[in-house]
Amino acid sequence: DPAQSMFQAVGRAGRFLAIMTSVVEHIAGVALAADVLVVFASVICRYFFRSPINWAEEVASALIVVLVFLGAATVLARGRHSNLGAVRELFPVSWHEPMVQLCDWIIVAVSIGLLASSVYYFILSIDDTTPFGLPQWIFIGPAVVGSALMAVIALAKALSGPRKTVLWTF
């Protein structure tokens, strides 16, 4: 399991992160199935019964937001995110490890920034509703959860590098 091996260096916490990654992937799978069902039901009702489901578009959009943010966290956990390996190859081999470690710290900073801004936006929208009366936070809550997961995963990954490189690049 790539997530398990990536978090090996952080011990017991790493095992927890690997299990959490698996759970999050299953939740994302359920969200995807629910999204497909909502869209399918909406299409059937609209075209065959001439009676659209008014809230379906908003729910489907919220489920896509769930998929994006949970997916981003699991992709980061499994090390499947895009990287600039071709750019890294332009530099001397001795620079590769510090460059990767520096990128890990950048991902931590971006994730924490995303978390802070999404929490702020969540607080601002707590009393707002969508045009069909659903709570506005259904679009922002997944960003809070996903960015928190990304921050934890990125921090674990950044701290799992060689101690000297971790401290130097921090």
C-alpha positions, 0 to 999 in steps of 0.5 A, spaced: 500 500 500 503 506 497 500 510 503 502 505 508 509 505 506 509 513 505 507 514 512 512 508 515 517 513 518 512 516 522 510 510 526 504 509 529 501 516 527 503 513 520 499 507 520 493 511 523 494 516 516 494 510 512 488 507 515 485 514 515 486 515 507 483 508 506 477 511 510 477 517 506 477 513 499 471 509 501 467 516 503 469 519 496 467 512 493 460 513 496 460 520 494 461 519 487 455 513 487 451 518 490 452 524 485 451 519 480 444 517 483 442 524 484 444 526 477 441 520 474 434 521 478 434 528 475 435 526 468 430 521 468 425 526 472 426 531 467 426 528 461 421 522 462 416 525 467 417 533 465 418 534 473 425 536 475 428 535 481 430 542 483 435 541 488 439 536 484 444 541 481 446 544 488 447 537 491 450 534 485 455 540 485 456 539 493 458 532 492 463 534 486 466 539 491 467 533 496 470 529 491 475 534 489 477 535 496 477 528 499 480 526 492 486 531 493 487 529 500 488 521 498 492 523 492 497 527 496 497 521 501 499 516 496 504 520 493 500 521 486 500 528 485 503 531 479 510 533 481 516 537 477 520 531 476 523 534 469 525 540 472 528 537 478 532 533 473 535 540 470 539 541 477 545 537 480 543 530 483 545 533 490 540 538 490 534 533 489 532 531 496 532 538 498 528 540 493 523 535 494 523 536 501 522 544 500 516 542 496 513 538 501 514 544 506 510 548 500 505 543 500 504 544 508 504 552 507 499 552 502 494 546 505 494 551 512 493 557 508 487 553 504 484 551 511 485 558 514 481 561 508 476 555 508 474 556 515 473 563 515 469 563 509 465 557 512 464 561 518 461 567 514 457 563 510 454 559 516 447 562 516 447 563 508 442 558 504 443 557 496 437 559 492 433 552 493 434 553 501 440 548 502 445 551 507 451 554 503 456 550 508 455 544 504 459 547 498 465 550 504 465 544 509 468 539 504 474 544 503 475 545 510 475 537 511 479 536 505 484 542 506 485 539 514 486 532 511 491 535 506 495 539 511 496 533 516 498 529 510 503 534 508 506 535 515 507 528 516 510 527 509 514 533 510 517 530 517 518 523 515 524 526 511 531 525 513 532 529 519 537 534 517 534 535 510 527 537 514 530 542 519 534 545 513 529 546 508 524 548 514 
